[in-house]
Amino acid sequence: MRLADKPETSLTTGEIAREFHISYHHLTKVVQDLVRGGFLQTKHGAGGGITLARSPQSITLGEVVRYLEQRHALVECFRHDGGACHLTPKCRLKAKLFDARNAFFASLDTTTVADCAYPGGTLGRRNK
């Protein structure tokens, strides 16, 4: 969201961590994951930093959340290996949760990162 405000400007992980008062180490892991997913790109050295790999108008929230949450099943029976749910095959909940998950992602697919651009410089001013 922060990078979408001025996509042509790069920011460092440290700048973003300070501005949003979040863990630098956690943010570094998230940035690396988003680089692997093709959402961000990094440039090392002087003048380096993080930028969006694509235009903010072309990245949907659904795409980002699906990518970041792909390793985490909503419920055990949604795991890739099927889990070890004791309610199968009589469960009536799985279909409802499946529909709800699809509705959640369909909603997120209608919003782009550009729609959620966060204007810079508004956080952390109390520390300056």
PEZICOR-V504092 format. One record per residue. N is the residue number from 1. SS is DSSP state (hx for helix, st for strand, lp for the rest). PHI is phi in degrees with one decimal (NA if undefined). D_LAST is the distance of its C-alpha to the last C-alpha in Angstrom with 2 decimals. Layout:
BEGIN
n->[N	N]
ss->[SS	SS]
phi->[PHI	PHI]
d_last->[D_LAST	D_LAST]
END
This chain:
BEGIN
n->[1	2	3	4	5	6	7	8	9	10	11	12	13	14	15	16	17	18	19	20	21	22	23	24	25	26	27	28	29	30	31	32	33	34	35	36	37	38	39	40	41	42	43	44	45	46	47	48	49	50	51	52	53	54	55	56	57	58	59	60	61	62	63	64	65	66	67	68	69	70	71	72	73	74	75	76	77	78	79	80	81	82	83	84	85	86	87	88	89	90	91	92	93	94	95	96	97	98	99	100	101	102	103	104	105	106	107	108	109	110	111	112	113	114	115	116	117	118	119	120	121	122	123	124	125	126	127	128]
ss->[lp	hx	hx	hx	hx	lp	lp	lp	lp	lp	st	lp	hx	hx	hx	hx	hx	hx	hx	hx	lp	lp	lp	hx	hx	hx	hx	hx	hx	hx	hx	hx	hx	hx	hx	hx	lp	lp	lp	st	st	st	st	lp	lp	lp	lp	lp	st	st	st	st	lp	lp	lp	hx	hx	hx	lp	st	hx	hx	hx	hx	hx	hx	hx	hx	hx	lp	lp	lp	lp	lp	lp	hx	hx	hx	lp	lp	lp	lp	lp	lp	lp	lp	lp	lp	lp	lp	lp	lp	hx	hx	hx	hx	hx	hx	hx	hx	hx	hx	hx	hx	hx	hx	hx	hx	lp	lp	lp	st	lp	hx	hx	hx	lp	lp	lp	lp	lp	lp	lp	lp	hx	hx	hx	lp]
phi->[NA	-67.6	-69.3	-72.5	-61.3	-138.3	-59.0	-81.7	-103.3	-96.1	-126.6	-88.8	-60.0	-62.3	-62.0	-67.6	-59.6	-65.7	-62.3	-100.6	54.7	-122.7	-64.5	-60.2	-66.0	-64.7	-61.5	-59.2	-65.6	-65.2	-60.2	-59.7	-64.0	-70.0	-67.6	-58.9	-81.6	83.3	-92.2	-123.8	-134.6	-123.4	-132.0	-91.6	92.2	-59.5	77.5	-82.5	152.9	-110.7	-137.0	-69.3	-81.7	-136.7	-65.4	-62.9	-73.6	-98.9	-109.8	-92.1	-63.5	-59.6	-61.2	-67.6	-65.3	-57.7	-64.4	-69.6	-101.2	-60.8	-89.1	-119.1	-79.5	-60.3	-138.3	-55.4	-70.3	-89.6	-61.7	-59.0	-90.9	85.4	65.9	-130.7	-70.1	-84.2	-86.2	-69.2	-99.0	-91.7	-65.1	-106.0	-84.9	-54.8	-63.2	-66.7	-65.8	-62.4	-63.8	-65.0	-62.0	-63.7	-65.4	-58.7	-67.9	-61.2	-66.1	-65.4	-68.1	-88.9	-119.6	-100.1	-60.8	-61.3	-63.4	-109.5	-52.8	-106.4	-64.7	-75.0	80.3	-93.2	-92.6	76.4	-64.1	-64.1	-88.0	-96.2]
d_last->[22.40	19.16	21.34	23.72	21.35	21.90	24.64	25.06	21.58	21.10	18.11	18.07	18.51	15.50	13.22	14.95	14.95	11.21	10.81	13.72	13.34	16.82	18.86	18.79	22.49	23.49	21.79	23.59	26.84	26.33	25.54	28.67	30.69	29.62	30.52	33.91	34.35	33.86	30.82	28.29	28.77	26.93	27.09	26.64	25.78	23.94	22.73	23.47	21.92	23.01	24.68	27.10	30.65	32.13	31.27	29.29	32.31	34.58	32.82	33.67	31.96	35.39	35.66	32.35	33.10	36.68	35.57	33.01	35.39	38.62	38.98	38.64	41.60	41.18	44.25	46.48	49.21	46.82	46.35	47.90	50.52	51.30	50.15	52.56	52.58	55.53	55.66	56.83	59.16	59.36	55.65	55.01	51.23	50.50	51.51	49.34	46.28	47.08	47.27	44.01	42.20	43.68	42.65	39.06	38.92	40.81	38.18	35.31	37.40	37.14	33.35	31.65	28.19	27.90	28.63	25.60	23.13	19.57	17.52	14.48	10.93	11.45	10.33	7.21	5.33	5.61	3.79	0.00]
END
